[in-house]
Amino acid sequence: MQYRQLGRTGIQVSPYCLGTMMFGGIANADHDECVGMIHKALDFGINFIDTADAYHQGESEEIVGKALKGRRDDVVLATKASLPMGDDPNRRGGSRRWLTRAVEDSLRRLQTDHIDLYQIHRLAPDTDIEETLSVLTDLMREGKVRAIGASTVPASAIVEAQWVAERRGLARFRTEQPPYSILNRSIEREVLPTCQRYGMGAMAWSPLAKGMLTGKYRKGGEQPDSLRAKYFPKAMSDEASLDAVERLIPLAENAGLSLTHMALAFVVTHPAITSALIGPRTPKQLDDLLAGAEVQLSDEILDRIDEIVPPGVDVAPLEGAAYVPPSIAQTSLRRRPLTERAAVVDSEQREN
């Protein structure tokens, strides 16, 4: 395994990071099987594991905690917080009140006394970034967290967080976890260059575009009865994505590769990407993912990929998973009050 620097943290991690969103819940409820997959990944040389408190409401973290007994010191352990952990509006977000509780819950489930990389799953638009960075800084000083990062943050917010950290003397985000694949390349425009500018590591989630790049979803064919198709029906039947897949499959076949292996190799080829998150649900899926670890793409193949999906372009819809700024998500921020919408106000409105 060729290990890479996680930004400028000095931490060395594997180019594949084992993502555990599929461990627990309706994905894979067999804890022993999931623990076995974690052990197999570690034995293969993967030393980077990513989870989150919101994955099956903590069950994924519990599975990871079981698997790391006796092996914790060999693993760079990452988890995330900020997504809802119940109906209580205060059990979510980036406030000091919540994060001080959330980190203790994660430590307990993971059966460890520290987290190597603690990430904000999504920035909370109603919380000052200084508030979030302040509590994360304190958690680092207490020894509960070694480094901090965020996930699916636009370039402008990455820059703001870096400036606030510098001006207030706070710990800064050392990593970003964005969506990135052959079908989702928009972060090449600003997010990845911004990460490089600030010496941040980048771990790509959904390198297989929610499974579109496995080759199981074909144009004109019967779509698999999968969890992805159930929860992301638009993404898995998107015509532009399917058109791109039909052009990518023969490219991979001519190179003697599976589409899955070509897709993963593409992601870890980018100089700004530290690791690609692989998220197997079954041992068979893990075996297939690991089988492509030695694939190296030539410039000729990369040029052909660029022709099919141009750099900086998103073909596949992220469908609910991408960052949506408040200015887009909240209609009230895009519409003036009714009485202020006309260029000229009539006399009746003035009287009212």
The 8 nearest C-alpha neighbors of each residue, nearest first, counted from 0:
[[1, 44, 2, 13, 45, 14, 43, 292],
 [2, 0, 13, 3, 14, 12, 44, 11],
 [3, 1, 13, 12, 11, 0, 14, 4],
 [2, 4, 11, 12, 13, 5, 273, 1],
 [3, 5, 11, 6, 10, 9, 12, 7],
 [6, 4, 200, 10, 8, 11, 7, 273],
 [5, 7, 200, 199, 198, 4, 8, 173],
 [8, 6, 9, 198, 5, 199, 4, 173],
 [7, 9, 10, 6, 5, 173, 4, 146],
 [8, 10, 7, 4, 11, 5, 6, 3],
 [9, 11, 8, 5, 4, 12, 7, 6],
 [10, 12, 4, 3, 2, 5, 9, 13],
 [13, 11, 2, 3, 47, 46, 5, 4],
 [12, 14, 2, 15, 45, 46, 3, 47],
 [15, 13, 274, 273, 275, 16, 2, 12],
 [16, 14, 275, 274, 13, 276, 45, 17],
 [15, 17, 276, 47, 48, 275, 274, 18],
 [18, 16, 48, 277, 276, 49, 47, 278],
 [17, 19, 278, 49, 276, 277, 20, 48],
 [20, 18, 50, 22, 21, 278, 49, 17],
 [19, 21, 22, 54, 18, 50, 278, 59],
 [20, 22, 280, 26, 19, 27, 23, 278],
 [23, 21, 27, 59, 19, 20, 33, 26],
 [24, 22, 28, 27, 59, 58, 26, 55],
 [23, 25, 28, 55, 26, 27, 22, 58],
 [24, 26, 27, 28, 23, 21, 55, 22],
 [25, 27, 21, 24, 23, 22, 28, 280],
 [28, 26, 23, 22, 29, 25, 21, 280],
 [27, 29, 23, 24, 30, 25, 26, 22],
 [30, 28, 32, 27, 31, 33, 23, 22],
 [31, 29, 33, 32, 28, 34, 62, 23],
 [32, 30, 34, 33, 29, 35, 62, 36],
 [31, 33, 35, 29, 30, 34, 36, 282],
 [34, 32, 30, 36, 35, 31, 22, 29],
 [35, 33, 66, 31, 37, 36, 32, 30],
 [34, 36, 32, 38, 33, 37, 31, 39],
 [37, 35, 39, 33, 38, 34, 282, 40],
 [38, 36, 34, 40, 39, 35, 41, 33],
 [37, 39, 41, 35, 36, 40, 42, 34],
 [38, 40, 36, 42, 41, 37, 35, 43],
 [41, 39, 43, 37, 38, 42, 45, 36],
 [40, 42, 45, 38, 44, 43, 39, 46],
 [41, 43, 39, 44, 40, 38, 45, 37],
 [44, 42, 40, 41, 45, 39, 289, 0],
 [45, 43, 41, 42, 0, 46, 40, 13],
 [44, 46, 41, 13, 40, 47, 43, 15],
 [45, 47, 74, 13, 75, 41, 12, 44],
 [46, 48, 75, 16, 45, 12, 74, 76],
 [49, 47, 17, 76, 16, 77, 18, 75],
 [50, 48, 77, 18, 78, 17, 19, 76],
 [49, 51, 78, 19, 18, 77, 60, 20],
 [52, 50, 79, 78, 53, 54, 80, 60],
 [51, 53, 57, 54, 80, 56, 79, 105],
 [52, 54, 56, 51, 55, 57, 82, 84],
 [55, 53, 56, 51, 52, 20, 59, 57],
 [54, 56, 58, 24, 57, 53, 23, 59],
 [57, 55, 53, 54, 58, 52, 84, 59],
 [56, 58, 52, 60, 59, 55, 54, 53],
 [59, 57, 61, 55, 60, 23, 56, 62],
 [58, 60, 62, 22, 61, 23, 57, 54],
 [61, 59, 63, 57, 58, 62, 109, 108],
 [60, 62, 108, 64, 58, 59, 63, 109],
 [63, 61, 59, 65, 64, 60, 30, 66],
 [64, 62, 66, 60, 65, 61, 67, 109],
 [63, 65, 109, 61, 110, 62, 67, 66],
 [66, 64, 62, 63, 67, 68, 61, 34],
 [65, 67, 34, 63, 64, 68, 62, 37],
 [68, 66, 70, 71, 64, 65, 69, 63],
 [69, 67, 70, 66, 65, 71, 64, 110],
 [68, 70, 71, 67, 72, 66, 73, 65],
 [71, 69, 67, 68, 73, 72, 74, 66],
 [70, 72, 67, 73, 74, 69, 68, 111],
 [73, 71, 74, 70, 75, 69, 67, 76],
 [74, 72, 71, 70, 46, 75, 41, 67],
 [75, 73, 46, 71, 72, 76, 47, 70],
 [76, 74, 47, 115, 46, 48, 77, 73],
 [75, 77, 115, 48, 74, 114, 47, 49],
 [78, 76, 116, 49, 115, 117, 48, 50],
 [77, 79, 51, 50, 117, 49, 118, 116],
 [78, 80, 51, 118, 120, 119, 117, 52],
 [79, 81, 119, 120, 52, 82, 51, 118],
 [80, 82, 92, 91, 120, 93, 119, 121],
 [81, 83, 91, 80, 53, 92, 120, 84],
 [84, 82, 91, 85, 90, 81, 53, 86],
 [85, 83, 90, 91, 53, 56, 82, 86],
 [86, 84, 87, 83, 90, 88, 91, 56],
 [85, 87, 88, 84, 83, 90, 89, 91],
 [86, 88, 89, 90, 85, 84, 91, 83],
 [89, 87, 90, 86, 91, 83, 85, 92],
 [88, 90, 87, 91, 97, 92, 96, 94],
 [91, 89, 87, 88, 84, 97, 83, 85],
 [92, 90, 83, 81, 82, 89, 84, 97],
 [91, 93, 81, 123, 94, 82, 97, 90],
 [92, 94, 131, 81, 123, 98, 126, 95],
 [93, 95, 96, 97, 131, 92, 98, 130],
 [96, 94, 98, 134, 97, 99, 131, 130],
 [95, 97, 94, 98, 99, 100, 89, 93],
 [96, 98, 100, 94, 95, 99, 90, 101],
 [97, 99, 101, 100, 95, 102, 96, 94],
 [98, 100, 97, 101, 102, 95, 96, 103],
 [101, 99, 98, 97, 103, 102, 104, 96],
 [102, 100, 98, 104, 103, 99, 97, 105],
 [101, 103, 105, 104, 100, 99, 98, 106],
 [104, 102, 106, 100, 105, 101, 107, 99],
 [103, 105, 101, 107, 102, 106, 108, 100],
 [104, 106, 102, 108, 107, 103, 109, 101],
 [107, 105, 103, 109, 111, 104, 108, 110],
 [106, 108, 110, 104, 105, 109, 103, 111],
 [107, 109, 61, 105, 110, 106, 60, 64],
 [108, 110, 64, 106, 60, 107, 111, 61],
 [111, 109, 107, 64, 108, 106, 112, 65],
 [112, 110, 106, 109, 113, 107, 64, 114],
 [111, 113, 106, 143, 110, 114, 107, 142],
 [112, 114, 143, 144, 111, 115, 142, 106],
 [115, 113, 144, 116, 76, 143, 117, 145],
 [114, 116, 145, 76, 75, 144, 77, 146],
 [115, 117, 77, 146, 147, 114, 145, 118],
 [118, 116, 147, 78, 79, 77, 148, 114],
 [119, 117, 148, 79, 149, 147, 120, 78],
 [118, 120, 149, 80, 121, 79, 81, 150],
 [121, 119, 150, 79, 80, 81, 118, 149],
 [122, 120, 119, 150, 123, 81, 151, 149],
 [123, 121, 124, 119, 120, 93, 152, 92],
 [122, 124, 92, 126, 125, 93, 121, 81],
 [125, 123, 126, 122, 325, 127, 324, 128],
 [124, 126, 123, 127, 92, 122, 93, 325],
 [127, 125, 123, 124, 128, 93, 94, 130],
 [126, 128, 129, 130, 125, 131, 124, 123],
 [127, 129, 131, 130, 132, 126, 160, 163],
 [128, 130, 132, 127, 131, 133, 163, 164],
 [131, 129, 133, 127, 128, 132, 94, 134],
 [132, 130, 128, 93, 133, 129, 134, 94],
 [131, 133, 135, 129, 134, 130, 136, 128],
 [132, 134, 136, 130, 131, 135, 129, 169],
 [133, 135, 137, 136, 95, 131, 132, 138],
 [136, 134, 138, 132, 137, 133, 131, 139],
 [137, 135, 133, 139, 170, 134, 138, 132],
 [136, 138, 140, 134, 139, 135, 141, 133],
 [139, 137, 135, 141, 136, 140, 143, 144],
 [138, 140, 144, 142, 136, 137, 141, 145],
 [141, 139, 137, 142, 138, 136, 143, 144],
 [140, 142, 138, 139, 143, 137, 144, 136],
 [143, 141, 139, 140, 144, 138, 113, 145],
 [142, 144, 113, 138, 141, 139, 114, 112],
 [143, 145, 139, 114, 142, 113, 138, 115],
 [144, 146, 115, 139, 116, 114, 142, 143],
 [147, 145, 116, 144, 115, 117, 173, 148],
 [148, 146, 117, 172, 116, 118, 173, 174],
 [147, 149, 118, 172, 174, 173, 175, 117],
 [150, 148, 119, 118, 175, 120, 176, 174],
 [149, 151, 176, 120, 175, 152, 177, 121],
 [152, 150, 177, 176, 322, 121, 153, 321],
 [151, 153, 150, 156, 157, 154, 322, 149],
 [154, 152, 156, 155, 190, 157, 151, 322],
 [153, 155, 190, 157, 156, 189, 158, 193],
 [154, 156, 158, 157, 153, 159, 152, 190],
 [155, 157, 159, 158, 154, 153, 160, 152],
 [158, 156, 154, 160, 155, 159, 161, 153],
 [157, 159, 161, 155, 156, 160, 162, 154],
 [160, 158, 156, 162, 161, 157, 163, 155],
 [161, 159, 163, 157, 158, 162, 156, 164],
 [160, 162, 158, 164, 159, 163, 171, 165],
 [163, 161, 159, 165, 164, 160, 166, 158],
 [162, 164, 160, 166, 165, 161, 167, 159],
 [163, 165, 169, 161, 171, 167, 162, 168],
 [164, 166, 162, 168, 163, 167, 161, 169],
 [165, 167, 163, 164, 168, 162, 169, 161],
 [168, 166, 164, 169, 165, 163, 129, 162],
 [167, 169, 165, 164, 166, 170, 163, 171],
 [170, 168, 164, 167, 136, 171, 133, 132],
 [171, 169, 136, 164, 132, 172, 168, 135],
 [172, 170, 164, 161, 173, 169, 147, 160],
 [171, 173, 148, 147, 174, 149, 170, 161],
 [172, 174, 199, 148, 147, 171, 200, 6],
 [175, 173, 148, 200, 199, 201, 172, 149],
 [174, 176, 201, 149, 150, 148, 177, 200],
 [175, 177, 150, 202, 201, 203, 151, 149],
 [178, 176, 151, 203, 150, 204, 175, 179],
 [179, 177, 204, 203, 205, 151, 176, 180],
 [180, 178, 183, 203, 206, 184, 177, 204],
 [179, 181, 206, 183, 182, 208, 266, 207],
 [180, 182, 183, 184, 262, 308, 265, 179],
 [181, 183, 314, 180, 315, 313, 184, 208],
 [184, 182, 313, 180, 179, 181, 185, 314],
 [183, 185, 311, 312, 313, 186, 187, 179],
 [186, 184, 311, 312, 187, 313, 188, 183],
 [185, 187, 190, 188, 184, 189, 191, 311],
 [188, 186, 311, 185, 191, 184, 189, 190],
 [189, 187, 186, 311, 185, 190, 191, 192],
 [190, 188, 192, 191, 186, 154, 187, 193],
 [189, 191, 154, 186, 193, 192, 194, 153],
 [190, 192, 194, 193, 187, 189, 186, 271],
 [193, 191, 195, 194, 189, 190, 196, 187],
 [194, 192, 196, 190, 191, 195, 189, 154],
 [195, 193, 199, 191, 197, 192, 196, 198],
 [194, 196, 198, 192, 193, 197, 199, 271],
 [197, 195, 193, 194, 198, 192, 199, 191],
 [198, 196, 194, 195, 199, 193, 161, 173],
 [197, 199, 195, 6, 196, 7, 194, 200],
 [200, 198, 6, 194, 174, 173, 197, 195],
 [199, 6, 201, 174, 5, 273, 175, 173],
 [202, 200, 175, 272, 273, 176, 174, 203],
 [203, 201, 274, 176, 275, 273, 272, 204],
 [204, 202, 275, 177, 179, 178, 176, 276],
 [205, 203, 178, 276, 206, 177, 179, 275],
 [204, 206, 208, 207, 209, 178, 179, 203],
 [207, 205, 180, 208, 179, 204, 263, 203],
 [206, 208, 212, 210, 205, 209, 180, 211],
 [209, 207, 205, 210, 211, 206, 180, 212],
 [210, 208, 207, 205, 211, 227, 206, 212],
 [211, 209, 207, 212, 208, 213, 227, 215],
 [210, 212, 208, 213, 209, 216, 207, 214],
 [213, 211, 207, 210, 214, 259, 208, 258],
 [212, 214, 259, 210, 215, 211, 258, 207],
 [215, 213, 212, 216, 258, 211, 217, 248],
 [216, 214, 213, 217, 211, 223, 222, 212],
 [215, 217, 214, 222, 211, 218, 223, 235],
 [218, 216, 220, 241, 215, 219, 214, 245],
 [217, 219, 220, 241, 216, 242, 245, 238],
 [220, 218, 217, 221, 222, 241, 216, 236],
 [219, 221, 217, 218, 222, 216, 223, 215],
 [220, 222, 223, 219, 217, 216, 218, 224],
 [221, 223, 216, 220, 224, 217, 215, 228],
 [224, 222, 225, 221, 216, 215, 228, 220],
 [223, 225, 222, 228, 226, 229, 227, 221],
 [224, 226, 228, 227, 223, 229, 222, 230],
 [227, 225, 229, 228, 230, 224, 26, 231],
 [226, 228, 225, 229, 230, 231, 209, 235],
 [229, 227, 232, 231, 225, 226, 230, 235],
 [230, 228, 226, 227, 231, 232, 225, 224],
 [229, 231, 227, 228, 232, 226, 225, 233],
 [230, 232, 228, 234, 227, 233, 229, 235],
 [233, 231, 228, 235, 234, 229, 230, 236],
 [234, 232, 236, 235, 231, 237, 318, 316],
 [235, 233, 237, 231, 316, 236, 232, 318],
 [234, 236, 232, 233, 228, 237, 231, 211],
 [235, 237, 233, 234, 238, 232, 241, 240],
 [236, 238, 234, 240, 239, 235, 233, 241],
 [237, 239, 241, 240, 242, 236, 218, 243],
 [240, 238, 242, 241, 237, 243, 314, 315],
 [241, 239, 243, 315, 237, 242, 238, 314],
 [240, 242, 244, 238, 243, 239, 218, 217],
 [243, 241, 239, 245, 240, 244, 238, 246],
 [242, 244, 240, 246, 241, 245, 247, 239],
 [245, 243, 247, 241, 246, 242, 248, 240],
 [244, 246, 242, 243, 247, 248, 241, 217],
 [247, 245, 243, 244, 248, 249, 242, 250],
 [246, 248, 244, 250, 245, 249, 243, 251],
 [247, 249, 251, 250, 245, 246, 258, 244],
 [250, 248, 252, 251, 247, 253, 246, 245],
 [251, 249, 247, 253, 248, 252, 254, 246],
 [250, 252, 256, 254, 248, 249, 253, 258],
 [253, 251, 249, 255, 254, 256, 250, 248],
 [254, 252, 250, 255, 251, 249, 256, 248],
 [253, 255, 251, 252, 256, 250, 300, 249],
 [256, 254, 252, 253, 251, 257, 250, 249],
 [257, 255, 251, 252, 254, 261, 258, 260],
 [256, 258, 260, 259, 251, 261, 252, 255],
 [257, 259, 261, 260, 251, 248, 213, 262],
 [260, 258, 213, 262, 257, 261, 212, 263],
 [259, 261, 291, 263, 257, 262, 258, 264],
 [260, 262, 258, 264, 259, 263, 265, 257],
 [261, 263, 265, 259, 260, 264, 258, 207],
 [264, 262, 260, 266, 265, 261, 206, 259],
 [265, 263, 261, 267, 266, 262, 260, 294],
 [264, 266, 262, 268, 263, 267, 261, 296],
 [267, 265, 263, 268, 264, 269, 180, 206],
 [266, 268, 264, 269, 265, 272, 275, 274],
 [269, 267, 265, 266, 264, 270, 272, 296],
 [268, 270, 271, 272, 267, 266, 265, 273],
 [271, 269, 272, 268, 267, 273, 195, 191],
 [272, 270, 269, 191, 195, 273, 201, 194],
 [273, 271, 201, 269, 270, 274, 267, 202],
 [272, 274, 201, 202, 200, 14, 5, 271],
 [275, 273, 14, 202, 15, 272, 16, 267],
 [274, 276, 203, 15, 202, 16, 267, 14],
 [277, 275, 16, 204, 18, 17, 203, 15],
 [276, 278, 17, 18, 16, 275, 279, 15],
 [277, 279, 18, 19, 17, 276, 21, 280],
 [280, 278, 285, 284, 281, 277, 21, 282],
 [279, 281, 21, 27, 26, 278, 284, 22],
 [280, 282, 284, 283, 279, 285, 27, 33],
 [283, 281, 285, 284, 36, 286, 280, 279],
 [284, 282, 286, 281, 285, 287, 279, 280],
 [283, 285, 287, 281, 279, 282, 286, 288],
 [284, 286, 282, 288, 279, 287, 283, 289],
 [287, 285, 283, 289, 284, 288, 290, 282],
 [286, 288, 290, 284, 285, 289, 283, 291],
 [289, 287, 285, 290, 286, 291, 284, 260],
 [288, 290, 286, 291, 292, 287, 285, 43],
 [291, 289, 287, 288, 292, 286, 293, 260],
 [292, 290, 260, 289, 294, 293, 288, 287],
 [291, 293, 289, 294, 290, 288, 264, 260],
 [294, 292, 291, 295, 290, 264, 289, 260],
 [295, 293, 291, 292, 264, 296, 260, 261],
 [294, 296, 264, 293, 297, 268, 261, 265],
 [297, 295, 300, 294, 264, 298, 301, 265],
 [296, 298, 299, 300, 301, 295, 302, 254],
 [297, 299, 301, 300, 302, 296, 303, 304],
 [298, 300, 302, 297, 301, 303, 296, 304],
 [301, 299, 303, 297, 302, 298, 296, 304],
 [300, 302, 298, 304, 303, 299, 305, 297],
 [303, 301, 305, 299, 300, 304, 298, 306],
 [304, 302, 306, 300, 305, 301, 299, 307],
 [303, 305, 301, 307, 306, 302, 308, 300],
 [306, 304, 309, 302, 308, 303, 307, 310],
 [307, 305, 303, 304, 308, 309, 302, 310],
 [306, 308, 304, 305, 309, 303, 243, 246],
 [309, 307, 305, 306, 304, 310, 182, 312],
 [308, 310, 305, 306, 312, 307, 311, 304],
 [311, 309, 312, 305, 184, 308, 187, 185],
 [310, 312, 185, 184, 187, 188, 309, 186],
 [313, 311, 185, 184, 310, 309, 314, 183],
 [314, 312, 183, 184, 185, 315, 182, 311],
 [313, 315, 182, 240, 183, 239, 312, 316],
 [314, 316, 240, 182, 313, 183, 317, 234],
 [317, 315, 318, 234, 314, 313, 237, 233],
 [316, 318, 320, 321, 319, 315, 234, 183],
 [319, 317, 316, 320, 234, 231, 321, 233],
 [318, 320, 321, 317, 322, 231, 323, 316],
 [319, 321, 317, 318, 322, 151, 178, 323],
 [322, 320, 317, 319, 323, 151, 318, 178],
 [321, 323, 151, 324, 152, 320, 153, 121],
 [322, 324, 328, 321, 327, 325, 326, 319],
 [323, 325, 326, 327, 328, 322, 124, 329],
 [326, 324, 328, 327, 329, 323, 124, 332],
 [327, 325, 324, 332, 328, 329, 333, 330],
 [328, 326, 325, 324, 329, 323, 330, 333],
 [327, 329, 325, 326, 323, 324, 330, 332],
 [330, 328, 331, 325, 332, 327, 326, 333],
 [329, 331, 333, 332, 334, 328, 327, 326],
 [330, 332, 334, 329, 333, 335, 336, 326],
 [333, 331, 330, 326, 329, 334, 325, 327],
 [332, 334, 330, 331, 326, 335, 329, 327],
 [335, 333, 331, 332, 330, 336, 340, 337],
 [334, 336, 340, 339, 337, 333, 331, 332],
 [337, 335, 339, 338, 334, 340, 331, 333],
 [336, 338, 339, 340, 335, 334, 341, 348],
 [339, 337, 336, 340, 348, 341, 344, 335],
 [340, 338, 337, 336, 341, 335, 344, 342],
 [339, 341, 337, 338, 335, 342, 336, 334],
 [342, 340, 343, 339, 344, 338, 337, 345],
 [341, 343, 340, 344, 339, 345, 338, 337],
 [344, 342, 341, 345, 340, 339, 346, 338],
 [343, 345, 341, 348, 346, 349, 342, 338],
 [346, 344, 347, 348, 343, 349, 350, 341],
 [345, 347, 349, 348, 350, 344, 351, 343],
 [348, 346, 350, 349, 345, 351, 344, 338],
 [347, 349, 351, 350, 346, 345, 344, 338],
 [350, 348, 346, 351, 347, 345, 344, 338],
 [349, 351, 347, 348, 346, 345, 344, 338],
 [350, 348, 349, 347, 346, 338, 345, 344]]
